[in-house]
């Protein structure tokens, strides 16, 4: 599914089964797959972690994941499942100290900071 500027009313569905879509990308020769847990982004907590872990474990493609990642345990579960990078959005602005701890704990090769955050909810203080 693809959204325009995060608007769920603009959803365009390409494939109803995310695992099958991931397999199509593998067959097409993609080296990386960027996955966003849209339900998790909307609710503020990952909702599709088991599906994402399945894709990571059962496909050879490198996966980076974003959407609703708020806790150390979630990051650990994703990385253990085979996800290569975890994308952090507005939390990087809301809680810089926590994200810095994650960078130290998991390494900068596993933590990516997103620039496409919703600044109306992130309350940036530059």
PyMOL commands that place a pseudoatom at each C-alpha (Angstrom):
pseudoatom trace, name=CA, resn=UNK, resi=1, chain=A, elem=C, hetatm=0, pos=[0.000, 0.000, 0.000]
pseudoatom trace, name=CA, resn=UNK, resi=2, chain=A, elem=C, hetatm=0, pos=[1.171, 3.514, -0.732]
pseudoatom trace, name=CA, resn=UNK, resi=3, chain=A, elem=C, hetatm=0, pos=[-0.143, 6.715, 0.857]
pseudoatom trace, name=CA, resn=UNK, resi=4, chain=A, elem=C, hetatm=0, pos=[0.163, 10.289, -0.355]
pseudoatom trace, name=CA, resn=UNK, resi=5, chain=A, elem=C, hetatm=0, pos=[1.583, 12.450, 2.448]
pseudoatom trace, name=CA, resn=UNK, resi=6, chain=A, elem=C, hetatm=0, pos=[0.446, 9.943, 5.068]
pseudoatom trace, name=CA, resn=UNK, resi=7, chain=A, elem=C, hetatm=0, pos=[-3.233, 10.248, 4.131]
pseudoatom trace, name=CA, resn=UNK, resi=8, chain=A, elem=C, hetatm=0, pos=[-4.969, 6.867, 4.509]
pseudoatom trace, name=CA, resn=UNK, resi=9, chain=A, elem=C, hetatm=0, pos=[-7.780, 8.053, 2.238]
pseudoatom trace, name=CA, resn=UNK, resi=10, chain=A, elem=C, hetatm=0, pos=[-5.278, 8.091, -0.653]
pseudoatom trace, name=CA, resn=UNK, resi=11, chain=A, elem=C, hetatm=0, pos=[-4.205, 4.460, -0.179]
pseudoatom trace, name=CA, resn=UNK, resi=12, chain=A, elem=C, hetatm=0, pos=[-3.156, 2.683, -3.350]
pseudoatom trace, name=CA, resn=UNK, resi=13, chain=A, elem=C, hetatm=0, pos=[-2.875, -1.084, -2.977]
pseudoatom trace, name=CA, resn=UNK, resi=14, chain=A, elem=C, hetatm=0, pos=[-0.384, -2.925, -5.179]
pseudoatom trace, name=CA, resn=UNK, resi=15, chain=A, elem=C, hetatm=0, pos=[-0.542, -6.369, -3.586]
pseudoatom trace, name=CA, resn=UNK, resi=16, chain=A, elem=C, hetatm=0, pos=[-2.781, -7.482, -0.732]
pseudoatom trace, name=CA, resn=UNK, resi=17, chain=A, elem=C, hetatm=0, pos=[-0.190, -9.910, 0.677]
pseudoatom trace, name=CA, resn=UNK, resi=18, chain=A, elem=C, hetatm=0, pos=[2.981, -8.097, 1.831]
pseudoatom trace, name=CA, resn=UNK, resi=19, chain=A, elem=C, hetatm=0, pos=[4.956, -11.363, 1.846]
pseudoatom trace, name=CA, resn=UNK, resi=20, chain=A, elem=C, hetatm=0, pos=[4.103, -11.988, -1.816]
pseudoatom trace, name=CA, resn=UNK, resi=21, chain=A, elem=C, hetatm=0, pos=[5.044, -8.389, -2.638]
pseudoatom trace, name=CA, resn=UNK, resi=22, chain=A, elem=C, hetatm=0, pos=[8.415, -8.857, -0.943]
pseudoatom trace, name=CA, resn=UNK, resi=23, chain=A, elem=C, hetatm=0, pos=[8.982, -12.004, -3.002]
pseudoatom trace, name=CA, resn=UNK, resi=24, chain=A, elem=C, hetatm=0, pos=[8.220, -10.015, -6.182]
pseudoatom trace, name=CA, resn=UNK, resi=25, chain=A, elem=C, hetatm=0, pos=[10.879, -7.474, -5.227]
pseudoatom trace, name=CA, resn=UNK, resi=26, chain=A, elem=C, hetatm=0, pos=[13.379, -10.289, -4.603]
pseudoatom trace, name=CA, resn=UNK, resi=27, chain=A, elem=C, hetatm=0, pos=[12.620, -11.808, -8.017]
pseudoatom trace, name=CA, resn=UNK, resi=28, chain=A, elem=C, hetatm=0, pos=[13.062, -8.371, -9.623]
pseudoatom trace, name=CA, resn=UNK, resi=29, chain=A, elem=C, hetatm=0, pos=[16.567, -8.171, -8.121]
pseudoatom trace, name=CA, resn=UNK, resi=30, chain=A, elem=C, hetatm=0, pos=[16.021, -5.586, -5.384]
pseudoatom trace, name=CA, resn=UNK, resi=31, chain=A, elem=C, hetatm=0, pos=[18.784, -5.480, -2.775]
pseudoatom trace, name=CA, resn=UNK, resi=32, chain=A, elem=C, hetatm=0, pos=[16.765, -3.577, -0.157]
pseudoatom trace, name=CA, resn=UNK, resi=33, chain=A, elem=C, hetatm=0, pos=[13.123, -3.390, 0.867]
pseudoatom trace, name=CA, resn=UNK, resi=34, chain=A, elem=C, hetatm=0, pos=[11.790, -0.408, 2.831]
pseudoatom trace, name=CA, resn=UNK, resi=35, chain=A, elem=C, hetatm=0, pos=[8.801, -1.498, 4.918]
pseudoatom trace, name=CA, resn=UNK, resi=36, chain=A, elem=C, hetatm=0, pos=[6.550, 0.839, 6.891]
pseudoatom trace, name=CA, resn=UNK, resi=37, chain=A, elem=C, hetatm=0, pos=[4.108, -0.538, 9.403]
pseudoatom trace, name=CA, resn=UNK, resi=38, chain=A, elem=C, hetatm=0, pos=[1.365, 1.959, 8.515]
pseudoatom trace, name=CA, resn=UNK, resi=39, chain=A, elem=C, hetatm=0, pos=[-0.897, 0.603, 11.256]
pseudoatom trace, name=CA, resn=UNK, resi=40, chain=A, elem=C, hetatm=0, pos=[1.954, 1.074, 13.720]
pseudoatom trace, name=CA, resn=UNK, resi=41, chain=A, elem=C, hetatm=0, pos=[2.672, 4.594, 12.492]
pseudoatom trace, name=CA, resn=UNK, resi=42, chain=A, elem=C, hetatm=0, pos=[-0.993, 5.457, 12.950]
pseudoatom trace, name=CA, resn=UNK, resi=43, chain=A, elem=C, hetatm=0, pos=[-1.302, 3.895, 16.419]
pseudoatom trace, name=CA, resn=UNK, resi=44, chain=A, elem=C, hetatm=0, pos=[2.177, 4.765, 17.721]
pseudoatom trace, name=CA, resn=UNK, resi=45, chain=A, elem=C, hetatm=0, pos=[3.135, 1.133, 18.283]
pseudoatom trace, name=CA, resn=UNK, resi=46, chain=A, elem=C, hetatm=0, pos=[4.123, -1.532, 15.778]
pseudoatom trace, name=CA, resn=UNK, resi=47, chain=A, elem=C, hetatm=0, pos=[1.204, -3.737, 14.731]
pseudoatom trace, name=CA, resn=UNK, resi=48, chain=A, elem=C, hetatm=0, pos=[2.764, -5.905, 12.002]
pseudoatom trace, name=CA, resn=UNK, resi=49, chain=A, elem=C, hetatm=0, pos=[5.988, -7.019, 13.681]
pseudoatom trace, name=CA, resn=UNK, resi=50, chain=A, elem=C, hetatm=0, pos=[5.293, -10.756, 13.204]
pseudoatom trace, name=CA, resn=UNK, resi=51, chain=A, elem=C, hetatm=0, pos=[4.607, -10.322, 9.481]
pseudoatom trace, name=CA, resn=UNK, resi=52, chain=A, elem=C, hetatm=0, pos=[7.734, -8.195, 9.057]
pseudoatom trace, name=CA, resn=UNK, resi=53, chain=A, elem=C, hetatm=0, pos=[9.789, -10.773, 10.968]
pseudoatom trace, name=CA, resn=UNK, resi=54, chain=A, elem=C, hetatm=0, pos=[8.437, -13.505, 8.663]
pseudoatom trace, name=CA, resn=UNK, resi=55, chain=A, elem=C, hetatm=0, pos=[9.458, -11.539, 5.589]
pseudoatom trace, name=CA, resn=UNK, resi=56, chain=A, elem=C, hetatm=0, pos=[12.921, -10.917, 7.069]
pseudoatom trace, name=CA, resn=UNK, resi=57, chain=A, elem=C, hetatm=0, pos=[13.430, -14.569, 7.977]
pseudoatom trace, name=CA, resn=UNK, resi=58, chain=A, elem=C, hetatm=0, pos=[12.048, -16.098, 4.774]
pseudoatom trace, name=CA, resn=UNK, resi=59, chain=A, elem=C, hetatm=0, pos=[13.435, -13.817, 2.069]
pseudoatom trace, name=CA, resn=UNK, resi=60, chain=A, elem=C, hetatm=0, pos=[17.049, -12.986, 1.202]
pseudoatom trace, name=CA, resn=UNK, resi=61, chain=A, elem=C, hetatm=0, pos=[16.400, -9.257, 0.730]
pseudoatom trace, name=CA, resn=UNK, resi=62, chain=A, elem=C, hetatm=0, pos=[17.813, -6.657, 3.157]
pseudoatom trace, name=CA, resn=UNK, resi=63, chain=A, elem=C, hetatm=0, pos=[14.967, -5.001, 5.039]
pseudoatom trace, name=CA, resn=UNK, resi=64, chain=A, elem=C, hetatm=0, pos=[14.667, -1.658, 6.778]
pseudoatom trace, name=CA, resn=UNK, resi=65, chain=A, elem=C, hetatm=0, pos=[11.547, -1.001, 8.836]
pseudoatom trace, name=CA, resn=UNK, resi=66, chain=A, elem=C, hetatm=0, pos=[9.742, 2.045, 10.165]
pseudoatom trace, name=CA, resn=UNK, resi=67, chain=A, elem=C, hetatm=0, pos=[6.367, 2.883, 11.628]
pseudoatom trace, name=CA, resn=UNK, resi=68, chain=A, elem=C, hetatm=0, pos=[5.509, 2.906, 15.308]
pseudoatom trace, name=CA, resn=UNK, resi=69, chain=A, elem=C, hetatm=0, pos=[8.906, 1.915, 16.661]
pseudoatom trace, name=CA, resn=UNK, resi=70, chain=A, elem=C, hetatm=0, pos=[8.980, 3.264, 20.223]
pseudoatom trace, name=CA, resn=UNK, resi=71, chain=A, elem=C, hetatm=0, pos=[10.834, 0.730, 22.347]
pseudoatom trace, name=CA, resn=UNK, resi=72, chain=A, elem=C, hetatm=0, pos=[14.133, -1.054, 22.764]
pseudoatom trace, name=CA, resn=UNK, resi=73, chain=A, elem=C, hetatm=0, pos=[12.389, -4.440, 22.824]
pseudoatom trace, name=CA, resn=UNK, resi=74, chain=A, elem=C, hetatm=0, pos=[10.791, -3.786, 19.450]
pseudoatom trace, name=CA, resn=UNK, resi=75, chain=A, elem=C, hetatm=0, pos=[14.158, -2.904, 17.923]
pseudoatom trace, name=CA, resn=UNK, resi=76, chain=A, elem=C, hetatm=0, pos=[15.757, -6.014, 19.420]
pseudoatom trace, name=CA, resn=UNK, resi=77, chain=A, elem=C, hetatm=0, pos=[12.979, -8.251, 18.076]
pseudoatom trace, name=CA, resn=UNK, resi=78, chain=A, elem=C, hetatm=0, pos=[13.261, -6.728, 14.597]
pseudoatom trace, name=CA, resn=UNK, resi=79, chain=A, elem=C, hetatm=0, pos=[17.050, -7.046, 14.450]
pseudoatom trace, name=CA, resn=UNK, resi=80, chain=A, elem=C, hetatm=0, pos=[16.999, -10.603, 15.815]
pseudoatom trace, name=CA, resn=UNK, resi=81, chain=A, elem=C, hetatm=0, pos=[14.428, -11.521, 13.159]
pseudoatom trace, name=CA, resn=UNK, resi=82, chain=A, elem=C, hetatm=0, pos=[16.832, -10.409, 10.424]
pseudoatom trace, name=CA, resn=UNK, resi=83, chain=A, elem=C, hetatm=0, pos=[15.787, -6.803, 9.796]
pseudoatom trace, name=CA, resn=UNK, resi=84, chain=A, elem=C, hetatm=0, pos=[18.967, -4.876, 8.914]
pseudoatom trace, name=CA, resn=UNK, resi=85, chain=A, elem=C, hetatm=0, pos=[17.905, -1.299, 9.722]
pseudoatom trace, name=CA, resn=UNK, resi=86, chain=A, elem=C, hetatm=0, pos=[15.251, 0.310, 11.894]
pseudoatom trace, name=CA, resn=UNK, resi=87, chain=A, elem=C, hetatm=0, pos=[13.900, 3.709, 10.861]
pseudoatom trace, name=CA, resn=UNK, resi=88, chain=A, elem=C, hetatm=0, pos=[13.116, 6.197, 13.627]
pseudoatom trace, name=CA, resn=UNK, resi=89, chain=A, elem=C, hetatm=0, pos=[10.934, 9.202, 12.768]
pseudoatom trace, name=CA, resn=UNK, resi=90, chain=A, elem=C, hetatm=0, pos=[9.435, 11.789, 15.091]
pseudoatom trace, name=CA, resn=UNK, resi=91, chain=A, elem=C, hetatm=0, pos=[10.815, 10.054, 18.190]
pseudoatom trace, name=CA, resn=UNK, resi=92, chain=A, elem=C, hetatm=0, pos=[14.271, 11.266, 17.130]
pseudoatom trace, name=CA, resn=UNK, resi=93, chain=A, elem=C, hetatm=0, pos=[13.018, 14.776, 17.873]
pseudoatom trace, name=CA, resn=UNK, resi=94, chain=A, elem=C, hetatm=0, pos=[10.712, 13.980, 20.784]
pseudoatom trace, name=CA, resn=UNK, resi=95, chain=A, elem=C, hetatm=0, pos=[13.237, 11.883, 22.710]
pseudoatom trace, name=CA, resn=UNK, resi=96, chain=A, elem=C, hetatm=0, pos=[16.765, 12.532, 21.461]
pseudoatom trace, name=CA, resn=UNK, resi=97, chain=A, elem=C, hetatm=0, pos=[18.338, 10.918, 24.522]
pseudoatom trace, name=CA, resn=UNK, resi=98, chain=A, elem=C, hetatm=0, pos=[16.581, 7.581, 23.945]
pseudoatom trace, name=CA, resn=UNK, resi=99, chain=A, elem=C, hetatm=0, pos=[17.498, 7.538, 20.267]
pseudoatom trace, name=CA, resn=UNK, resi=100, chain=A, elem=C, hetatm=0, pos=[21.127, 8.331, 21.118]
pseudoatom trace, name=CA, resn=UNK, resi=101, chain=A, elem=C, hetatm=0, pos=[21.093, 5.355, 23.510]
pseudoatom trace, name=CA, resn=UNK, resi=102, chain=A, elem=C, hetatm=0, pos=[19.764, 3.150, 20.694]
pseudoatom trace, name=CA, resn=UNK, resi=103, chain=A, elem=C, hetatm=0, pos=[22.515, 4.365, 18.375]
pseudoatom trace, name=CA, resn=UNK, resi=104, chain=A, elem=C, hetatm=0, pos=[25.100, 3.350, 20.978]
pseudoatom trace, name=CA, resn=UNK, resi=105, chain=A, elem=C, hetatm=0, pos=[23.422, 0.029, 21.818]
pseudoatom trace, name=CA, resn=UNK, resi=106, chain=A, elem=C, hetatm=0, pos=[22.585, -1.192, 18.316]
pseudoatom trace, name=CA, resn=UNK, resi=107, chain=A, elem=C, hetatm=0, pos=[25.110, 0.752, 16.227]
pseudoatom trace, name=CA, resn=UNK, resi=108, chain=A, elem=C, hetatm=0, pos=[24.561, 3.407, 13.583]
pseudoatom trace, name=CA, resn=UNK, resi=109, chain=A, elem=C, hetatm=0, pos=[24.455, 0.739, 10.878]
pseudoatom trace, name=CA, resn=UNK, resi=110, chain=A, elem=C, hetatm=0, pos=[21.129, -0.450, 12.338]
pseudoatom trace, name=CA, resn=UNK, resi=111, chain=A, elem=C, hetatm=0, pos=[19.418, 2.850, 13.199]
pseudoatom trace, name=CA, resn=UNK, resi=112, chain=A, elem=C, hetatm=0, pos=[18.240, 5.263, 10.491]
pseudoatom trace, name=CA, resn=UNK, resi=113, chain=A, elem=C, hetatm=0, pos=[16.691, 8.649, 11.231]
pseudoatom trace, name=CA, resn=UNK, resi=114, chain=A, elem=C, hetatm=0, pos=[13.844, 9.687, 8.952]
pseudoatom trace, name=CA, resn=UNK, resi=115, chain=A, elem=C, hetatm=0, pos=[13.512, 13.231, 7.666]
pseudoatom trace, name=CA, resn=UNK, resi=116, chain=A, elem=C, hetatm=0, pos=[9.903, 12.841, 6.552]
pseudoatom trace, name=CA, resn=UNK, resi=117, chain=A, elem=C, hetatm=0, pos=[8.459, 13.315, 10.025]
pseudoatom trace, name=CA, resn=UNK, resi=118, chain=A, elem=C, hetatm=0, pos=[5.199, 15.013, 10.899]
pseudoatom trace, name=CA, resn=UNK, resi=119, chain=A, elem=C, hetatm=0, pos=[6.461, 18.191, 12.551]
pseudoatom trace, name=CA, resn=UNK, resi=120, chain=A, elem=C, hetatm=0, pos=[2.988, 19.075, 13.836]
pseudoatom trace, name=CA, resn=UNK, resi=121, chain=A, elem=C, hetatm=0, pos=[3.221, 16.122, 16.225]
pseudoatom trace, name=CA, resn=UNK, resi=122, chain=A, elem=C, hetatm=0, pos=[6.971, 16.017, 16.772]
pseudoatom trace, name=CA, resn=UNK, resi=123, chain=A, elem=C, hetatm=0, pos=[7.317, 19.497, 18.318]
pseudoatom trace, name=CA, resn=UNK, resi=124, chain=A, elem=C, hetatm=0, pos=[10.865, 20.141, 17.076]
pseudoatom trace, name=CA, resn=UNK, resi=125, chain=A, elem=C, hetatm=0, pos=[13.103, 22.389, 19.198]
pseudoatom trace, name=CA, resn=UNK, resi=126, chain=A, elem=C, hetatm=0, pos=[16.098, 23.362, 17.142]
for i in range(1, 126): cmd.bond("trace and resi %d" % i, "trace and resi %d" % (i + 1))
show_as sticks, trace
zoom trace
